Amino acid sequence: MFFSLSSWALALIILAVVGAVTAAGVLAGRYLRRHSEALREPFGVLQAATLGLVGLILAFGLSLAVGRYENRRAAVVDEANAIGTTYLRAQLLAEPARSRSLVLLRRYTDLALRLSGQVPGSPDAQRTGAAEDVLQRRLWRLAGQALDHAPLATAPRLYVDSLNTMIDQQTVRVSALNNRVPGAVLALEVIGASLALGLLGLYLSVLGRGLVTMLLAAAMVTMLLLITFDLDRPTRGLITVPATALESVRASMVPVPAAHPG
């Protein structure tokens, strides 16, 4: 549910939920202020315990999002390295497999770059993935032909090994893009943070002070929630997975291949 929303819609929902619950706590605290002596201690203990629990939940959700983000970055680098190695080894194949494979590898890299800007699981991403699968089959067919023509040569065998690694890394990368923090964890973070801020607003309002502190706490928690959600949206938002490694590999394919078929 959260991942299907746009970044602006998600930010507005979080701000609305956190702001509404916090405001409700402040208003309830003002209403109960006349009982401040009786309610001060129980509310203080309750809000302190709730804030500690929510802090653990927020830290847990953030660690999940950061871990997945790092995995996606590593998957992009690994796939770029696999494509680069495959392209270098393809230059050592005999014709016509050499020229055909180099052309297909350039197109394959373009598709990998295109996938970097598409929402995982969207129709565009599915079409790009299907196009990559078609190119993989064509590249594998050409690799088989190269092996048939020179079954004892080293270059085709090395090329097949790197091509197999490239195909595996594409699967790893797509899986990493679709591996998101469970929606139940994200919902728990939003609900728990809102309730904690509401109790904090209630307690401070009962005491008749702390409005600035309340606003700072609400802003900090809201920013933490937004960062957690943003880290889990690898192709949109402020924190995206860079495709620098793939761009560098594609740029290296522009010059004429240096190696000659053996």
C-alpha positions in Angstrom: 0.0 0.0 0.0 2.7 2.5 1.0 4.9 1.7 -2.0 2.2 2.3 -4.5 1.7 5.9 -3.4 3.6 8.8 -4.8 6.2 10.5 -2.6 4.1 13.6 -2.2 1.0 11.6 -1.2 3.0 9.5 1.2 4.5 12.6 2.9 1.1 14.2 3.2 -0.4 11.1 4.7 2.4 10.8 7.3 2.1 14.5 8.2 -1.7 14.3 8.5 -1.6 11.3 10.7 1.2 12.5 13.0 -0.2 16.0 13.1 -3.7 14.9 13.8 -2.8 12.6 16.7 -0.4 15.1 18.2 -3.0 17.9 18.0 -5.6 15.6 19.6 -3.1 14.9 22.5 -2.5 18.6 23.0 -6.2 19.4 23.1 -6.9 16.6 25.4 -4.1 17.7 27.7 -5.6 21.2 27.9 -9.0 19.8 28.8 -7.5 17.7 31.6 -5.1 20.4 32.9 -7.3 21.0 35.9 -6.5 17.4 37.0 -2.7 18.0 36.5 -1.7 17.1 40.0 -3.4 13.7 39.8 -2.5 12.9 36.2 1.0 14.3 36.0 2.8 11.2 37.3 0.9 8.4 35.5 1.0 10.3 32.2 4.7 11.0 32.6 5.5 7.3 33.2 3.2 6.2 30.3 4.6 8.7 27.8 8.2 7.9 28.7 7.7 4.2 28.3 5.9 4.7 25.0 8.6 7.0 23.6 11.2 4.3 24.5 9.3 1.6 22.8 8.6 3.7 19.7 12.3 4.7 19.5 13.2 1.0 19.3 10.5 0.4 16.6 11.8 3.4 14.6 15.4 2.2 14.8 14.4 -1.3 13.7 12.5 0.0 10.7 15.3 2.4 9.7 17.9 -0.4 10.0 15.7 -2.6 7.7 15.4 0.2 5.2 19.2 1.0 5.3 20.1 -2.6 4.9 17.9 -3.1 1.8 19.2 0.2 0.3 22.8 -1.0 0.7 22.0 -4.3 -0.9 20.5 -2.5 -3.9 23.6 -0.4 -4.3 25.8 -3.5 -4.1 23.6 -5.3 -6.6 23.9 -2.5 -9.2 27.7 -2.5 -8.8 27.9 -6.3 -9.1 25.7 -6.4 -12.2 27.8 -3.6 -13.8 31.0 -5.5 -13.2 29.4 -8.7 -14.6 28.3 -6.9 -17.7 31.7 -5.2 -18.1 33.5 -8.5 -17.8 31.1 -10.2 -20.3 31.6 -7.4 -22.8 35.4 -7.7 -22.6 35.4 -11.4 -23.0 32.9 -11.2 -25.9 35.6 -9.3 -27.8 37.7 -12.5 -27.9 35.0 -14.6 -29.6 35.3 -15.5 -33.2 33.0 -13.9 -35.8 30.1 -13.7 -36.3 29.3 -14.4 -32.7 31.7 -11.6 -31.6 30.0 -8.7 -33.4 26.5 -9.9 -32.7 27.2 -10.4 -29.0 28.7 -6.9 -28.6 25.7 -5.3 -30.1 23.3 -7.2 -27.9 25.4 -6.4 -24.8 25.2 -2.7 -25.6 21.4 -3.0 -25.9 21.3 -5.1 -22.7 23.2 -2.4 -20.8 20.8 0.3 -22.0 17.9 -1.8 -20.6 19.7 -2.2 -17.3 20.1 1.6 -17.1 16.4 2.1 -18.0 15.4 -0.2 -15.2 17.2 2.1 -12.8 14.6 4.8 -13.3 11.5 2.6 -13.3 9.3 1.8 -10.3 9.9 -1.9 -9.3 6.9 -4.0 -10.2 5.4 -1.4 -12.4 4.3 -2.3 -16.0 7.3 -0.4 -17.4 9.7 -2.4 -15.2 8.0 -5.7 -16.2 8.4 -4.8 -19.9 12.0 -3.9 -19.4 12.7 -7.2 -17.5 11.0 -9.1 -20.3 13.2 -7.4 -22.9 16.3 -8.3 -20.9 15.2 -11.9 -20.8 14.9 -12.0 -24.6 18.4 -10.6 -25.0 19.7 -13.1 -22.4 18.3 -16.0 -24.5 19.8 -14.5 -27.7 23.2 -14.0 -26.0 23.2 -17.6 -24.6 22.3 -19.0 -28.1 25.3 -17.1 -29.6 27.5 -18.4 -26.8 26.5 -21.9 -27.6 27.3 -21.4 -31.2 30.7 -20.1 -30.3 31.4 -23.2 -28.2 30.2 -25.5 -31.0 32.7 -23.8 -33.4 35.6 -24.0 -31.0 34.9 -26.5 -28.2 38.5 -26.6 -27.0 39.2 -22.8 -27.1 39.5 -20.9 -23.8 37.8 -17.7 -24.9 34.3 -19.2 -25.5 34.4 -21.0 -22.1 35.4 -17.9 -20.2 32.7 -16.0 -22.0 30.0 -18.5 -21.1 31.1 -18.3 -17.5 30.9 -14.5 -17.4 27.6 -14.5 -19.3 26.1 -16.9 -16.8 27.2 -14.6 -13.9 25.7 -11.6 -15.7 22.3 -13.4 -16.0 22.5 -14.3 -12.3 23.3 -10.8 -11.2 20.3 -9.4 -13.1 18.1 -11.7 -11.1 19.8 -10.6 -7.9 19.3 -6.9 -8.7 15.6 -7.3 -9.6 15.0 -9.2 -6.4 16.8 -6.5 -4.4 14.7 -3.8 -6.0 11.5 -5.7 -5.0 12.7 -6.6 -1.5 11.0 -3.9 0.6 10.4 -3.4 4.3 7.1 -5.2 5.2 4.1 -2.9 5.1 3.1 -4.1 8.6 6.4 -2.8 10.0 5.9 0.6 8.3 2.4 0.9 9.5 3.5 0.0 13.0 6.1 2.8 12.9 3.5 5.4 11.8 0.9 4.4 14.3 3.3 3.9 17.2 5.1 7.2 16.5 1.8 9.1 16.3 0.5 7.6 19.5 3.8 8.4 21.3 3.7 12.0 20.1 0.0 12.3 21.1 0.8 11.1 24.6 3.8 13.5 24.8 1.6 16.3 23.7 -1.0 15.3 26.2 1.5 15.2 29.0 3.2 18.5 28.1 -0.2 20.2 27.7 -1.3 19.0 31.1 1.8 20.6 32.6 1.0 23.8 30.6 4.4 24.1 28.9 6.6 22.5 26.3 4.9 23.6 23.0 8.3 24.3 21.3 9.6 20.9 22.5 6.5 19.2 21.2 6.9 20.8 17.8 10.5 19.8 17.6 9.8 16.2 18.6 7.0 15.9 16.0 9.2 17.4 13.3 12.1 15.0 14.1 9.9 11.9 14.2 8.2 12.9 11.0 11.5 13.4 9.2 12.7 10.0 10.5 9.6 8.3 9.2 10.0 10.0 5.8 13.6 9.0 5.5 12.7 5.4 6.3 10.0 5.4 3.7 12.3 7.1 1.2 15.1 4.6 1.6 12.6 1.9 0.7 11.7 3.6 -2.7 14.9 3.0 -4.7 13.9 4.7 -7.9 11.9 7.7 -6.7 12.1 10.2 -3.8 15.2 12.0 -2.5 17.3 9.0 -1.8 17.6 6.8 -4.9 20.0 4.0 -5.8 22.7 5.5 -8.2 23.3 3.9 -11.5 26.8 5.4 -11.8 28.5 1.9 -12.2 26.2 1.0 -15.1 26.7 4.4 -16.7 30.4 3.9 -16.6 30.2 0.5 -18.2 27.9 1.8 -20.9 30.4 4.7 -21.6 33.2 2.1 -21.9 31.3 0.5 -24.8 31.3 3.6 -27.0 34.9 3.3 -28.3 35.8 0.6 -30.8 36.6 -2.6 -28.9 40.3 -2.9 -28.4 40.6 -6.7 -28.4 40.4 -8.7 -31.6 38.9 -12.2 -32.0 41.2 -15.0 -31.7 
